[in-house]
């Protein structure tokens, strides 16, 4: 993994966490995580995780904190093993 790929991965993980645990807008999250704008974050997120930020938020947000943690562990395992 190159440095650029690693940084991209870290930015997406930060964005994923912010989507789940904050009420910030996608524009704010994009800026906070180092993306040029919300469109670039949206496309990068969809490419990496196979769903839009809105789909992710709708599917995951209603869970409890414990369920979030379990989901993210499974998600991490799946994304590692599908690349």
C-alpha positions in Angstrom: 0.0 0.0 0.0 1.4 3.4 -1.0 1.4 6.4 1.4 -1.3 8.0 -0.8 -3.5 4.9 -0.6 -3.0 4.7 3.2 -4.0 8.3 3.6 -7.0 7.8 1.4 -8.0 4.8 3.6 -7.6 6.8 6.8 -9.7 9.7 5.5 -12.5 7.3 4.5 -12.4 5.6 7.8 -12.6 8.9 9.6 -15.5 9.9 7.3 -17.3 6.6 8.1 -17.0 7.2 11.8 -18.2 10.8 11.5 -21.2 9.7 9.4 -22.1 7.2 12.1 -21.5 9.2 15.2 -22.0 12.9 14.4 -24.8 15.0 13.0 -22.5 17.0 10.8 -23.4 17.6 7.1 -21.5 15.6 4.4 -19.8 18.9 3.4 -18.5 19.4 6.9 -17.4 15.7 7.2 -15.6 16.0 3.8 -13.7 19.1 4.9 -12.8 17.6 8.3 -11.5 14.4 6.6 -9.4 16.1 3.9 -11.6 15.7 0.9 -12.0 18.6 -1.6 -15.8 18.6 -1.3 -18.7 16.3 -0.5 -18.9 15.0 -4.1 -15.4 13.6 -3.9 -16.1 12.1 -0.5 -19.3 10.6 -1.9 -17.7 9.0 -4.9 -14.7 7.7 -2.9 -17.0 6.3 -0.2 -19.2 4.5 -2.8 -16.1 3.1 -4.6 -14.6 1.8 -1.4 -17.7 0.5 0.5 -20.2 -0.3 -2.3 -22.9 2.0 -1.1 -23.5 5.7 -0.9 -23.0 7.6 2.3 -26.8 8.0 2.6 -27.4 4.2 2.3 -24.7 3.6 4.9 -26.2 6.0 7.3 -29.7 4.6 6.9 -28.6 1.0 7.3 -26.2 1.5 10.2 -27.2 4.5 12.2 -30.2 3.0 14.1 -28.0 0.5 15.8 -26.8 0.7 19.4 -23.1 1.5 20.1 -22.4 -2.2 20.8 -24.1 -3.2 17.5 -22.1 -0.5 15.7 -18.8 -1.9 17.0 -19.8 -5.4 16.0 -20.9 -4.3 12.5 -17.6 -2.3 11.9 -15.5 -5.3 12.9 -17.4 -7.5 10.5 -17.3 -4.7 7.8 -13.5 -4.4 8.3 -13.0 -8.1 8.0 -15.2 -8.3 4.8 -13.4 -5.4 3.1 -10.0 -6.8 3.9 -10.9 -10.2 2.6 -12.6 -8.9 -0.6 -9.7 -6.9 -1.9 
